[in-house]
Amino acid sequence: MSRTGPRHPALLSAAGLAAFLGLWEALVRTGVLPAAWVPAPSAVPGAFLRELQDGIWFTAVGDSLSHYTTGVIAGSLLGIAVGTAAALLPRFDAAQAWVARLLRPIPPLAWIPFALIWFGASETAAAFIIGIGVFWLNYFATQAAVRAVDPGLVELAAAFGQGGFFRCLWKVVLPAASPGILSGVRAGLGQGWMAVVAAELFGIPGIGQRMTEAAGVLATDVLVLYMLTIALLYGLTDLVFEAVTQRVLAWTRP
């Protein structure tokens, strides 16, 4: 069997997307899919223009970006810090191991009632929910990456005068572990977008709240619009982070 890839993958991808949208449109127009349940793709641009003209789209996206940014930054920094400490400090690792095993299986959405009790329907509540999911991804990725650092690098650094816990951590361990750490950050960026809508379904302003409002009046075209908005925001976030990562990790490539 030939392992040669397609000659024009971009064209094939575009053709596949066009076929999917065409089939979707045809199913709605022929009544196979009820228009009240699923909007035709051609209805979504009109919904976008209405939301844009009313200023609703910018407001919803701005609110969600604020929650997302706060939650992702806080969750990533805490996850990296705790994961690094757990990998390098055996006593700390032993003390926190069972706490992590107890809390890790609890999904971020299970914390929504507590977030609303503690913080109310606020940006802090949304950021808290987002941050929890992001924290665990970064915690485990960082812990594994730091533990995988070659001990010989640490010994070599000490031989060249880079000994001492914090100096070695900053100059040797974290740079060596950075590919794994950044992989965790990238996964957290995606997790954050999956959590942001759920965090806003309970009255917190943002895309999730707007989707709840649209569902209440069966505005399925608006629902699809904001689903696509989330997909676009995630794609842009991932694209930018990938470009940044390639520059940061340029030293790892021959």
C-alpha positions, 0 to 999 in steps of 0.5 A: 500500500502506498504511503504517499500523501495527497498532492493537494491536501488543502484543496481536499480539505476545502472540498470536504468542508464544502461537501459537508456544508452543502449536504447540511444545507440540502438536508435542511432545505428539503425538510429532512432536518427541521429548520426549527431544530437545526439552521441552514448554514446560509442562515448563520451569516445573517445572524452574525450581522444582526449580532454585530450591528446590535453590539451583542457579539463584541460584548459577549466575546469580550466578556468571555475573553476576559474570563478565559484569559484570567483563568488560563493565566492563573491555572497555568502558572499555578499548575506549572509551579505546583508541578515543578515543586512536586517533581523536585521536592520529594517531601512536598510530593508525598504530602500532596500526592493523595490530595491530587489523586482525590481532587483530580477526578472531579470535573471543573463543572462540578465546582460551578455550585461552589463558584457561584456560592463563593463568588456569585455570578461574576467574572471571578467565578468563571475564571475559577472554573476555567482555571481548575481544568487548566491547572491539572493539565499543566500540573501533570505535564510539568511534573512529568517533564521535570522528572524526565530531565536528564540528571546528567544535565544537573550534574554538568551544570553543577560542575560548571558553577551553576549549582544551587537549587534555584539557579539550576532550576532556572538555568537548566531544569526549566529550559530542559523541561520546556517542551513538555511544559509548553505542551501542557500549556497548549492543552490548557488553552483548549481546555479553557475554551471548552470550560468557558461556555459551561462556566457562563451558562449559569448567568455569568455574562459571555458567550455561554449566557448569550447561547442560553438566551438564544436557546430560550427563543429557539434562535438556533442560527445564533447558537451555531454562530457562537459555536463557530465563534468558540471554534474560531477563537480556539483556532486562533489561540492555538495558531498563535501559541504554536507560532510562539512555541516554535520561536521559544523552542528554536534552540531544540531543533538542529 
